[in-house]
């Protein structure tokens, strides 16, 4: 390593045999910005609190944690600590450049006395401690093994901010350097930094004004009983508002910004729903603020795709829950840059991470049509948390198959790239790439002439063209005639797409226009499931077994 090159320290945790959690891979918490997302009640807040509890588990031999494995990597040295059991730890390992240096150290009770044993690199065992009481946790016994001080240093960086902090506007004028995590002394921290005219307060006031444009100043006004009231100066109206009257979102925002700016550098902030109660514009501004302060690391739980997109996290974890417990899955590959691939395909991290399954389709209309076809086949996209997004591959500078190849390596979600059938000669099918069982999705829709007729009827009834005779159309264009027209147009031309045939049909029916985004979803909502058997076979590997569909549905 070159002289002067900063050494990156990485903190990771892993759930193994942990109550309520499915065994996971390593979750890298720092450096940088990490996001936890998933539905309500899947375990995001609980995971943050388990990371918070590492502070107590490492410092006290009698406290265990649901996070059994912790790893600290610094340069080419890797320390792994197993916190399972009371007292922890059961196992310590140190590796350098992948080679085992310290095999293990463990504590066990023998004849009423605790024995702390350390096995050296040469395989020799050394008794570090023997007595009725074990030194307090990892921090206590770590003094005998200096390399484990890195674990103490890392867990002591952890700061947990609960989702709801109680902010008091009127406080005693007692100076506080850093607000507490629960927020009750935020006013005193603002009072101290404002009166001391610190650089941190100047940045705090400017950051608040950037996120909340109507705020020009943060004030500490004298109040009754030798107290001060923290107020926000309204830029436009000119009056001052106590912060406890400014709304929950504003209060939480002030506390978070003050924590980031007033806290000593190098903290790992665990933040539950940092964008809660904020306007979309404020969400984006908060994300920009956090990105402008890399002196801390951040792990955030959020439901907001907008916030995730603005934040551009270094890593994202999707949490789901089933009968086995909370499952934690990395959305993006850890070692590959992803921004250029997602940008080329018109995708955003926020769109992707909120789904448990992902289907990428070619056209904007397909995004509307496919979920309706799924419902016709007995799948509920909402219950499955299946997200359908447009794959804008036709506009990429590189061949689509090259970009798809990279995308497979970047995304770890269960996914399907569903391309039109006319692409099957250019791109090979694979575990990820599948094809619509026709040249395009319209070729599937036009299989049911009755659904086509009913869809056109609905559109004509709701949006009647000027001087169009709807009654005459209804008597002239029967289901049988529409079916004959479609068959005739498709006959002898295996490369004729369904969209082209439906466009011809619309024109023949009275110089009408087939609109994919309008007619397509209506046909999809009406098509009979028996016309979709081959599409069912394509989707089933990703979506699983579908619920039975009534015969006359």
KEKERO-106877 format. One line per field, with one value per residue (C-alpha): residue number from 0; residue in one letter; x, y, z. Coordinates in nm, 4 decimals, decimal comma, always signed. Layout:
N
n	[NUM;...]
res	[A;...]
xx	[X;...]
yy	[Y;...]
zz	[Z;...]
END
This chain:
553
n	[0;1;2;3;4;5;6;7;8;9;10;11;12;13;14;15;16;17;18;19;20;21;22;23;24;25;26;27;28;29;30;31;32;33;34;35;36;37;38;39;40;41;42;43;44;45;46;47;48;49;50;51;52;53;54;55;56;57;58;59;60;61;62;63;64;65;66;67;68;69;70;71;72;73;74;75;76;77;78;79;80;81;82;83;84;85;86;87;88;89;90;91;92;93;94;95;96;97;98;99;100;101;102;103;104;105;106;107;108;109;110;111;112;113;114;115;116;117;118;119;120;121;122;123;124;125;126;127;128;129;130;131;132;133;134;135;136;137;138;139;140;141;142;143;144;145;146;147;148;149;150;151;152;153;154;155;156;157;158;159;160;161;162;163;164;165;166;167;168;169;170;171;172;173;174;175;176;177;178;179;180;181;182;183;184;185;186;187;188;189;190;191;192;193;194;195;196;197;198;199;200;201;202;203;204;205;206;207;208;209;210;211;212;213;214;215;216;217;218;219;220;221;222;223;224;225;226;227;228;229;230;231;232;233;234;235;236;237;238;239;240;241;242;243;244;245;246;247;248;249;250;251;252;253;254;255;256;257;258;259;260;261;262;263;264;265;266;267;268;269;270;271;272;273;274;275;276;277;278;279;280;281;282;283;284;285;286;287;288;289;290;291;292;293;294;295;296;297;298;299;300;301;302;303;304;305;306;307;308;309;310;311;312;313;314;315;316;317;318;319;320;321;322;323;324;325;326;327;328;329;330;331;332;333;334;335;336;337;338;339;340;341;342;343;344;345;346;347;348;349;350;351;352;353;354;355;356;357;358;359;360;361;362;363;364;365;366;367;368;369;370;371;372;373;374;375;376;377;378;379;380;381;382;383;384;385;386;387;388;389;390;391;392;393;394;395;396;397;398;399;400;401;402;403;404;405;406;407;408;409;410;411;412;413;414;415;416;417;418;419;420;421;422;423;424;425;426;427;428;429;430;431;432;433;434;435;436;437;438;439;440;441;442;443;444;445;446;447;448;449;450;451;452;453;454;455;456;457;458;459;460;461;462;463;464;465;466;467;468;469;470;471;472;473;474;475;476;477;478;479;480;481;482;483;484;485;486;487;488;489;490;491;492;493;494;495;496;497;498;499;500;501;502;503;504;505;506;507;508;509;510;511;512;513;514;515;516;517;518;519;520;521;522;523;524;525;526;527;528;529;530;531;532;533;534;535;536;537;538;539;540;541;542;543;544;545;546;547;548;549;550;551;552]
res	[X;X;X;X;X;X;X;X;X;X;X;X;X;X;X;X;X;X;X;X;X;X;X;X;X;X;X;X;X;X;X;X;X;X;X;X;X;X;X;X;X;X;X;X;X;X;X;X;X;X;X;X;X;X;X;X;X;X;X;X;X;X;X;X;X;X;X;X;X;X;X;X;X;X;X;X;X;X;X;X;X;X;X;X;X;X;X;X;X;X;X;X;X;X;X;X;X;X;X;X;X;X;X;X;X;X;X;X;X;X;X;X;X;X;X;X;X;X;X;X;X;X;X;X;X;X;X;X;X;X;X;X;X;X;X;X;X;X;X;X;X;X;X;X;X;X;X;X;X;X;X;X;X;X;X;X;X;X;X;X;X;X;X;X;X;X;X;X;X;X;X;X;X;X;X;X;X;X;X;X;X;X;X;X;X;X;X;X;X;X;X;X;X;X;X;X;X;X;X;X;X;X;X;X;X;X;X;X;X;X;X;X;X;X;X;X;X;X;X;X;X;X;X;X;X;X;X;X;X;X;X;X;X;X;X;X;X;X;X;X;X;X;X;X;X;X;X;X;X;X;X;X;X;X;X;X;X;X;X;X;X;X;X;X;X;X;X;X;X;X;X;X;X;X;X;X;X;X;X;X;X;X;X;X;X;X;X;X;X;X;X;X;X;X;X;X;X;X;X;X;X;X;X;X;X;X;X;X;X;X;X;X;X;X;X;X;X;X;X;X;X;X;X;X;X;X;X;X;X;X;X;X;X;X;X;X;X;X;X;X;X;X;X;X;X;X;X;X;X;X;X;X;X;X;X;X;X;X;X;X;X;X;X;X;X;X;X;X;X;X;X;X;X;X;X;X;X;X;X;X;X;X;X;X;X;X;X;X;X;X;X;X;X;X;X;X;X;X;X;X;X;X;X;X;X;X;X;X;X;X;X;X;X;X;X;X;X;X;X;X;X;X;X;X;X;X;X;X;X;X;X;X;X;X;X;X;X;X;X;X;X;X;X;X;X;X;X;X;X;X;X;X;X;X;X;X;X;X;X;X;X;X;X;X;X;X;X;X;X;X;X;X;X;X;X;X;X;X;X;X;X;X;X;X;X;X;X;X;X;X;X;X;X;X;X;X;X;X;X;X;X;X;X;X;X;X;X;X;X;X;X;X;X;X;X;X;X;X;X;X;X;X;X;X;X;X;X;X;X;X;X;X;X;X;X;X;X;X;X;X;X;X;X;X;X;X;X;X;X;X;X;X;X]
xx	[+0,0000;+0,1364;+0,2333;-0,0455;-0,3204;-0,6154;-0,7052;-1,0734;-1,2401;-1,5456;-1,8000;-2,0290;-2,2767;-2,4321;-2,7383;-2,6897;-2,9207;-3,0667;-3,4269;-3,6658;-3,4083;-3,3179;-2,9438;-2,8028;-2,4923;-2,2703;-2,4437;-2,1855;-2,2895;-1,9978;-1,8327;-2,0775;-2,4558;-2,6715;-3,0484;-3,2887;-3,6277;-3,9267;-4,2905;-4,4213;-4,3551;-4,0821;-3,8081;-3,6315;-3,6616;-3,5791;-3,2630;-3,1496;-3,2137;-3,0184;-2,7221;-2,7708;-2,7608;-2,4110;-2,2927;-2,4249;-2,3353;-1,9729;-1,9369;-2,1070;-2,0301;-2,3809;-2,5715;-2,6258;-2,7562;-2,9587;-2,6617;-2,4253;-2,1431;-1,9522;-1,6676;-1,4237;-1,1980;-0,9157;-0,6776;-0,5672;-0,6640;-0,9990;-1,1402;-1,4466;-1,6201;-1,8942;-2,1240;-2,3474;-2,4025;-2,3567;-2,0919;-1,9769;-1,7690;-1,7512;-1,4969;-1,2539;-1,0569;-0,8014;-0,6963;-0,4401;-0,4543;-0,6872;-0,4471;-0,5478;-0,3333;-0,5252;-0,7223;-0,9571;-1,0184;-1,3042;-1,4474;-1,5890;-1,6979;-1,4947;-1,5409;-1,7164;-1,4430;-1,4330;-1,1428;-1,0470;-0,8254;-0,6375;-0,4893;-0,1810;-0,0836;+0,1408;-0,1517;-0,0404;-0,3079;-0,2568;-0,4782;-0,5525;-0,7871;-0,9194;-1,1614;-1,5176;-1,6069;-1,5317;-1,4038;-1,6807;-1,7528;-1,5342;-1,4087;-1,2891;-1,1010;-0,9898;-0,7148;-0,5347;-0,5603;-0,4849;-0,6126;-0,9663;-0,9628;-1,0762;-1,4118;-1,4566;-1,3707;-1,6197;-1,9219;-1,8588;-1,9179;-2,2829;-2,5513;-2,9183;-3,1861;-3,5412;-3,8095;-3,9941;-3,7877;-3,9537;-3,8389;-3,8926;-3,9059;-3,8575;-3,5527;-3,3205;-3,0206;-2,7703;-2,5155;-2,5091;-2,2535;-2,4394;-2,8144;-2,9144;-3,0559;-3,4080;-3,3964;-3,5204;-3,2144;-3,1958;-3,2880;-2,9961;-2,7551;-2,8876;-2,8601;-2,4980;-2,3811;-2,5737;-2,4393;-2,0867;-2,1173;-1,9702;-1,9032;-2,1281;-2,4220;-2,3686;-2,3804;-2,6802;-2,8800;-2,7866;-2,8798;-3,2178;-3,2894;-3,1893;-3,4352;-3,7052;-3,6891;-3,9406;-3,7038;-3,4416;-3,3045;-3,3002;-3,3375;-3,3016;-3,5384;-3,5344;-3,8462;-4,0048;-3,8296;-3,4785;-3,5606;-3,5095;-3,7412;-3,6079;-3,7898;-3,7809;-3,7952;-4,0439;-3,8671;-4,1857;-4,4172;-4,1451;-4,2757;-4,1153;-4,2586;-4,1545;-4,0161;-4,2759;-4,5386;-4,3534;-4,4708;-4,3331;-4,1348;-3,9589;-3,8691;-3,7222;-3,5335;-3,3774;-3,2668;-3,1131;-2,9230;-2,7986;-2,6827;-2,4891;-2,3238;-2,2657;-2,1605;-1,7853;-1,6825;-1,6658;-2,0017;-2,2186;-2,5724;-2,8647;-3,1692;-3,5244;-3,7373;-3,5335;-3,7712;-4,0866;-4,3461;-4,1365;-4,2500;-4,0928;-3,8788;-3,7533;-3,6792;-3,4470;-3,2795;-3,2251;-3,0692;-2,8340;-2,7422;-2,6513;-2,4438;-2,2579;-2,1459;-1,9404;-1,7618;-2,0211;-2,1549;-2,5291;-2,7660;-3,1251;-3,4575;-3,7030;-4,0054;-3,9540;-3,8370;-3,7962;-3,5615;-3,3641;-3,3203;-3,1993;-2,9714;-2,8027;-2,7043;-2,3828;-2,5781;-2,9433;-3,0968;-3,4488;-3,6179;-3,9009;-4,0655;-4,2210;-4,2850;-3,9096;-3,8531;-3,7041;-3,4973;-3,2295;-3,1216;-2,8763;-3,0436;-2,7277;-2,4031;-2,1391;-1,8389;-1,9742;-2,0609;-2,4275;-2,5077;-2,4208;-2,6101;-2,9274;-2,9002;-2,8684;-3,1790;-3,3871;-3,4055;-3,3595;-3,2516;-3,5706;-3,7877;-3,6016;-3,5442;-3,9089;-4,0059;-3,9483;-3,9717;-3,8867;-4,0080;-3,8535;-4,0536;-3,9838;-4,2748;-4,4423;-4,7822;-4,6509;-4,5976;-4,9747;-5,0763;-4,8651;-5,0006;-5,3545;-5,2634;-5,1084;-5,4367;-5,6285;-5,4042;-5,4577;-5,1498;-5,1840;-4,8856;-4,9457;-4,9510;-4,6412;-4,4794;-4,3884;-4,2707;-4,2996;-4,0658;-3,9881;-3,6567;-3,5480;-3,2912;-3,3678;-3,2222;-2,8923;-2,5656;-2,4519;-2,6256;-2,9102;-2,7727;-2,4474;-2,6326;-2,8601;-2,5534;-2,4213;-2,7619;-2,7753;-2,4553;-2,5635;-2,9079;-2,9557;-3,3372;-3,5496;-3,6050;-3,7188;-3,6374;-3,9437;-3,8710;-4,0983;-4,0803;-3,9203;-3,6006;-3,5516;-3,3230;-3,0892;-3,0751;-3,0506;-3,3008;-3,1535;-3,2468;-3,3253;-3,4220;-3,7600;-3,9801;-4,3447;-4,4916;-4,5660;-4,3943;-4,5253;-4,7743;-5,0473;-5,0207;-5,1229;-5,4066;-5,5631;-5,6111;-5,9415;-6,1526;-6,4387;-6,2075;-6,0815;-6,4374;-6,5477;-6,2373;-6,3010;-6,6665;-6,5689;-6,3299;-6,5793;-6,8549;-6,6379;-6,4551;-6,6881;-6,5172;-6,6901;-6,9759;-6,9040;-7,2080;-7,1534;-7,4804;-7,3848;-7,0384;-7,1862;-7,4176;-7,1439;-6,8382;-6,9285;-6,6821;-6,6843;-6,5994;-6,3149;-6,1779;-6,1912;-6,0128;-5,7322;-5,6873;-5,6795;-5,4197;-5,1965;-5,2233;-4,9111;-4,7039;-4,5264;-4,3389;-4,6491;-4,6712;-4,9949;-4,9689;-4,9666;-5,2671;-5,4695;-5,3810;-5,5152;-5,8287;-5,8915;-5,8574;-6,0877;-6,3542;-6,3972;-6,0581;-6,0005;-5,6593;-5,5308;-5,3669;-5,1458;-5,1754;-5,5556;-5,6806;-5,4096;-5,4949;-5,8684;-5,8173;-5,5862;-5,8495;-6,1071;-5,9067;-6,0045;-5,7371;-5,7507;-5,5779;-5,2842;-5,1708;-4,8297;-4,7765;-4,8564;-4,5726;-4,3324;-4,4175;-4,4554;-4,0821;-4,0685;-4,4176;-4,4835;-4,8192;-5,1158;-5,4520;-5,7293;-5,9252;-6,3038;-6,3994;-6,6482;-6,4311]
yy	[+0,0000;+0,3434;+0,5869;+0,8299;+0,6125;+0,6207;+0,2875;+0,2081;+0,0439;-0,1677;-0,2757;-0,5655;-0,7806;-1,1160;-1,2945;-1,6659;-1,8690;-1,5380;-1,5438;-1,3905;-1,3639;-1,5963;-1,6620;-1,3776;-1,2880;-1,0126;-0,6739;-0,4016;-0,1035;+0,1267;+0,3112;+0,5253;+0,5227;+0,2115;+0,1792;-0,0745;-0,0976;-0,3297;-0,3425;-0,2423;-0,4839;-0,6857;-0,5944;-0,2776;-0,0918;-0,4067;-0,4571;-0,1018;-0,1597;-0,4859;-0,2978;-0,0359;-0,3118;-0,4130;-0,1344;-0,3155;-0,6667;-0,5829;-0,3942;-0,6428;-1,0122;-1,0914;-0,9349;-1,1240;-0,9842;-1,1087;-1,0121;-1,3023;-1,2173;-0,8922;-0,8269;-0,5367;-0,5051;-0,2520;-0,2582;-0,6196;-0,7170;-0,8779;-0,9427;-1,1630;-1,1940;-1,4437;-1,2929;-1,5958;-1,7206;-1,5683;-1,4608;-1,3606;-1,4133;-1,7800;-1,7270;-1,4631;-1,4756;-1,2435;-1,2740;-1,0773;-1,0771;-1,3761;-1,5801;-1,6909;-1,5178;-1,5697;-1,8902;-1,8398;-1,7168;-1,8361;-1,8330;-2,1322;-2,2196;-2,4952;-2,5998;-2,2739;-2,0571;-1,8774;-1,9725;-1,7358;-1,9179;-1,7844;-2,0005;-1,8534;-1,8599;-2,1565;-2,3522;-2,3117;-2,2369;-1,9641;-1,9021;-1,5296;-1,5294;-1,7627;-1,6630;-1,6554;-1,3401;-1,2792;-0,9369;-0,7268;-0,8467;-0,8093;-0,4729;-0,6261;-0,9203;-0,7255;-0,5608;-0,8940;-0,9056;-0,5554;-0,6175;-0,6440;-0,2812;-0,2155;-0,3785;-0,1499;+0,1515;+0,0544;-0,0193;+0,2973;+0,4937;+0,3757;+0,6387;+0,5328;+0,7938;+0,6697;+0,7674;+0,9972;+1,2383;+1,4679;+1,8205;+2,0968;+2,4560;+2,6255;+2,5096;+2,6221;+2,8164;+2,5457;+2,4914;+2,1443;+2,0559;+1,7658;+1,6985;+1,3666;+1,0968;+1,1476;+1,5209;+1,6728;+1,9006;+2,0096;+2,3631;+2,3796;+2,2608;+2,5257;+2,7860;+2,6941;+2,6954;+3,0100;+3,2143;+3,0824;+3,1751;+2,8401;+2,7471;+2,4459;+2,6702;+2,8845;+2,5708;+2,4412;+2,7601;+2,7612;+2,3921;+2,4474;+2,7351;+2,5173;+2,2439;+2,4840;+2,7883;+2,9862;+2,9850;+3,2599;+3,2293;+2,9991;+3,2133;+3,1671;+3,4213;+3,4909;+3,3604;+3,3637;+3,2096;+3,2421;+3,0163;+3,0502;+2,9532;+2,8223;+2,9863;+2,9884;+3,3251;+3,3149;+3,4710;+3,5941;+3,6897;+3,8201;+3,6575;+3,3921;+3,0438;+2,8270;+2,5001;+2,2920;+2,4666;+2,4069;+2,0493;+1,7040;+1,6778;+2,0094;+1,9167;+1,5808;+1,7463;+2,0085;+1,7405;+1,5227;+1,8114;+1,9328;+1,5801;+1,5483;+1,8905;+1,9122;+1,5485;+1,4719;+1,3264;+0,9554;+0,8375;+0,5617;+0,7037;+0,4612;+0,6605;+0,5269;+0,6986;+1,0212;+1,1619;+1,1062;+1,3877;+1,5783;+1,7289;+1,5578;+1,8652;+1,8548;+1,4824;+1,5549;+1,8411;+1,6246;+1,3511;+1,6077;+1,7368;+1,3891;+1,3219;+1,6478;+1,5163;+1,2002;+1,2613;+1,0200;+0,6887;+0,6298;+0,3328;+0,4375;+0,2561;+0,4106;+0,3352;+0,6328;+0,5625;+0,9379;+0,9645;+0,6568;+0,7953;+1,1305;+0,9617;+0,7288;+0,4790;+0,2803;-0,0324;-0,1260;-0,4129;-0,5426;-0,6974;-0,9472;-1,1762;-1,5206;-1,8097;-1,8479;-1,4870;-1,1705;-1,2275;-0,9730;-0,9542;-0,7231;-0,5533;-0,4540;-0,6392;-0,5116;-0,5048;-0,3591;-0,0014;+0,0146;+0,3760;+0,3642;+0,0401;+0,1637;+0,4983;+0,3343;+0,1278;+0,4131;+0,2632;+0,4209;+0,2597;+0,3843;+0,2058;-0,1194;-0,1557;-0,1288;-0,4545;-0,8142;-0,9290;-0,7333;-0,7653;-0,5427;-0,4939;-0,3004;-0,0599;+0,1958;+0,0436;-0,3001;-0,1633;-0,1141;-0,4261;-0,6945;-0,6530;-0,6809;-1,0017;-1,1320;-1,0699;-1,2496;-1,5493;-1,5445;-1,3542;-1,0437;-0,8142;-0,6095;-0,9097;-1,0484;-0,7026;-0,7489;-0,4286;-0,3936;-0,1341;-0,0206;-0,1348;+0,1400;-0,0795;+0,0306;+0,3728;+0,2561;+0,3294;-0,0320;-0,3489;-0,4442;-0,7913;-0,6408;-0,4106;-0,6943;-0,9060;-0,6378;-0,5870;-0,9544;-0,9071;-0,5794;-0,6776;-0,9491;-0,9423;-1,2220;-1,0710;-1,1342;-0,9382;-1,0010;-0,9047;-0,9116;-1,2357;-1,0639;-1,0224;-1,3976;-1,4155;-1,1478;-1,2259;-1,5707;-1,6863;-1,7472;-1,7685;-1,3975;-1,3284;-1,4567;-1,3693;-1,2842;-1,5932;-1,3816;-1,1086;-0,8453;-0,8143;-0,6931;-1,0214;-1,1873;-0,9413;-0,9847;-1,3574;-1,2741;-1,0914;-1,0468;-0,8672;-0,6483;-0,5536;-0,4818;-0,2694;-0,0570;-0,0276;+0,1047;+0,3613;+0,4771;+0,5107;+0,7161;+0,9175;+0,9301;+1,0771;+1,3716;+1,2656;+0,8962;+0,6663;+0,4331;+0,2426;+0,1710;+0,0580;-0,1809;-0,3385;-0,3624;-0,4752;-0,7974;-1,0165;-1,2581;-0,9864;-0,8544;-1,2065;-1,2603;-0,9302;-1,0197;-1,3685;-1,2322;-0,9657;-1,2151;-1,4827;-1,5390;-1,2766;-1,4293;-1,1041;-0,8846;-0,7506;-0,7362;-0,3594;-0,3117;-0,5397;-0,3664;-0,0306;-0,1562;-0,2820;+0,0536;+0,2403;-0,0042;+0,0389;+0,4073;+0,5747;+0,5208;+0,5100;+0,2187;+0,3650;+0,1230;+0,3016;+0,3245;+0,0164;-0,2245;-0,2141;-0,2413;-0,5520;-0,6989;-0,6497;-0,8390;-1,1150;-1,4690;-1,6672;-1,9594;-1,7344;-1,6838;-2,0389;-1,9940;-1,6607;-1,8355;-2,0802;-1,7921;-1,6043;-1,8977;-1,9503;-1,5978;-1,5649;-1,9207;-2,0930;-1,8705;-1,8762;-2,0551;-1,8306;-1,8886;-2,0554;-1,7828;-1,4920]
zz	[+0,0000;-0,0968;+0,1762;+0,2458;+0,1010;+0,3417;+0,4974;+0,4523;+0,7491;+0,6772;+0,9376;+0,8511;+1,0438;+0,9696;+1,1028;+1,1608;+1,3855;+1,5041;+1,6377;+1,3857;+1,1066;+0,8218;+0,7901;+0,5830;+0,3936;+0,5305;+0,5526;+0,4980;+0,7126;+0,6437;+0,4825;+0,2864;+0,2671;+0,3026;+0,2690;+0,4164;+0,2484;+0,2309;+0,3313;+0,6716;+0,9570;+0,7859;+1,0339;+0,9124;+1,2438;+1,4374;+1,2348;+1,3115;+1,6809;+1,6726;+1,5286;+1,8023;+2,0661;+1,9560;+2,1859;+2,4905;+2,3750;+2,3073;+2,6343;+2,8684;+2,8878;+3,0152;+2,7220;+2,3982;+2,0722;+1,7777;+1,5596;+1,6161;+1,3754;+1,3373;+1,0978;+1,0917;+0,7896;+0,7950;+0,5023;+0,4645;+0,8220;+0,8935;+1,2397;+1,2834;+1,6204;+1,7045;+1,9693;+2,0141;+2,3651;+2,7097;+2,7669;+2,4202;+2,2267;+2,1340;+1,8583;+1,7423;+1,4213;+1,2707;+0,9057;+0,7105;+0,3306;+0,3604;+0,5744;+0,9241;+1,1873;+1,5130;+1,5004;+1,7928;+2,1437;+2,3568;+2,7079;+2,8903;+3,2457;+3,4144;+3,7783;+3,8587;+3,7088;+3,3743;+3,1504;+2,8697;+2,6233;+2,3224;+2,0471;+1,8851;+1,5203;+1,5930;+1,7416;+2,1033;+2,3622;+2,6168;+2,9186;+2,9393;+3,2350;+3,5001;+3,7732;+3,8998;+3,7057;+3,3405;+3,2338;+3,0869;+2,7361;+2,4340;+2,5531;+2,8784;+2,7371;+2,4284;+2,6314;+2,6274;+2,2464;+2,1143;+1,7602;+1,8975;+2,0010;+1,6420;+1,7246;+2,0245;+1,8113;+1,5428;+1,7633;+1,9622;+1,6412;+1,6311;+1,6947;+1,6670;+1,5943;+1,6600;+1,4064;+1,6476;+1,8588;+2,1118;+2,0358;+2,2940;+2,1721;+2,5114;+2,7088;+2,9846;+2,8462;+2,9314;+2,6531;+2,4948;+2,2282;+2,0659;+2,0886;+2,2430;+2,0181;+2,1542;+2,0710;+2,3973;+2,4260;+2,0618;+2,1650;+2,4072;+2,1363;+1,8965;+2,1755;+2,2420;+1,8797;+1,7852;+2,0761;+2,0227;+1,6530;+1,5491;+1,1883;+1,2444;+1,3294;+1,0200;+0,8065;+1,0024;+0,9406;+0,5714;+0,5343;+0,7007;+0,4625;+0,1638;+0,2590;+0,3853;+0,1517;+0,3578;+0,6605;+0,6723;+1,0289;+1,3319;+1,6455;+2,0222;+2,1795;+2,5563;+2,7272;+3,0732;+3,3693;+3,2306;+2,9372;+2,5629;+2,2797;+1,9514;+1,6610;+1,2820;+1,1042;+0,8147;+0,5167;+0,3503;+0,6376;+0,8677;+1,1869;+1,4068;+1,4696;+1,7688;+1,6361;+1,8230;+1,6073;+1,2809;+1,2259;+1,2991;+0,9756;+1,0383;+1,3963;+1,2976;+1,0108;+1,2408;+1,4843;+1,2122;+1,0553;+1,3936;+1,4795;+1,1532;+1,1904;+1,5674;+1,6198;+1,6136;+1,2803;+1,2101;+1,3452;+1,2003;+1,2093;+1,2113;+1,0987;+1,0841;+0,8150;+0,7874;+0,5225;+0,7307;+0,7004;+0,4452;+0,1158;-0,1923;-0,2553;+0,1027;+0,0662;-0,2252;-0,0416;+0,2685;+0,0553;-0,0991;+0,2489;+0,3734;+0,0633;+0,1255;+0,4661;+0,4109;+0,7411;+0,8821;+0,7552;+0,7304;+0,7446;+0,6769;+0,6723;+0,4277;+0,2085;-0,0225;-0,3811;-0,4294;-0,1318;-0,2412;-0,5917;-0,4597;-0,2063;-0,4622;-0,1878;-0,2056;-0,1194;-0,0703;+0,1231;+0,0620;+0,3668;+0,3300;+0,5811;+0,5623;+0,8005;+0,8566;+0,9632;+0,8175;+0,5055;+0,4098;+0,0481;-0,1221;-0,4188;-0,6029;-0,6551;-0,4156;-0,6483;-0,9725;-1,0623;-1,1475;-1,2297;-1,5992;-1,6568;-1,4868;-1,6652;-2,0059;-1,9410;-1,8018;-1,4518;-1,1090;-0,7794;-0,6134;-0,8698;-0,8215;-0,4489;-0,3428;-0,5168;-0,4177;-0,7802;-1,0908;-1,4499;-1,7143;-2,0344;-2,3531;-2,3964;-2,1745;-2,2565;-2,1555;-1,8042;-1,7816;-1,9733;-1,8066;-1,4498;-1,5901;-1,7725;-1,4510;-1,2702;-1,5466;-1,4822;-1,1048;-0,9848;-0,7709;-0,8490;-0,5337;-0,3013;-0,4750;-0,4603;-0,8264;-0,9945;-1,3734;-1,5252;-1,8762;-2,0177;-2,2543;-2,4231;-2,7751;-2,6988;-2,5537;-2,7285;-2,6921;-2,8103;-2,5796;-2,5115;-2,3764;-2,1366;-2,0223;-1,9503;-1,7141;-1,5553;-1,4576;-1,2586;-1,1020;-0,9659;-0,7058;-0,7019;-0,8486;-1,1904;-1,5454;-1,8571;-2,0726;-2,4322;-2,7353;-2,9291;-3,2291;-3,0216;-2,9780;-3,2813;-3,1431;-2,7706;-2,6156;-2,3565;-2,0117;-1,6437;-1,6615;-2,0238;-2,1452;-2,4393;-2,4930;-2,6692;-2,9783;-3,1800;-2,9384;-2,6521;-2,8932;-3,0799;-2,7536;-2,6926;-3,0369;-2,9770;-2,8081;-3,0691;-2,8221;-2,5761;-2,8618;-2,9617;-2,6035;-2,5424;-2,8526;-2,7527;-2,4086;-2,5554;-2,8206;-2,5613;-2,3246;-2,5938;-2,8974;-3,2076;-3,3676;-3,5997;-3,5312;-3,5484;-3,2536;-3,3095;-3,6717;-3,5624;-3,3077;-3,5649;-3,8293;-3,6384;-3,4653;-3,2784;-3,5712;-3,8230;-3,6057;-3,5685;-3,9469;-4,0074;-3,7656;-3,9128;-4,2684;-4,1863;-4,0033;-4,2722;-4,4737;-4,2896;-3,9930;-3,9221;-3,8916;-3,5367;-3,3425;-3,2937;-3,6724;-3,7230;-3,4508;-3,6069;-3,9438;-3,7702;-3,6018;-3,9321;-4,1126;-3,8427;-3,9256;-3,9542;-3,5822;-3,4142;-3,2064;-2,8962;-2,7079;-2,3765;-2,4012;-2,5864;-2,4678;-2,0946;-2,1692;-2,3826;-2,1180;-1,8476;-2,0599;-2,2274;-2,1329;-1,9454;-2,1920;-2,4458;-2,2084;-2,1309;-2,2949;-2,1162;-1,7870;-1,8556;-1,9195;-1,5985;-1,3604;-1,2832;-1,1402;-0,9894;-0,8681;-0,8746;-0,9566;-0,7828;-0,9759;-1,2104;-1,2350;-1,5641;-1,6593;-1,5410]
END
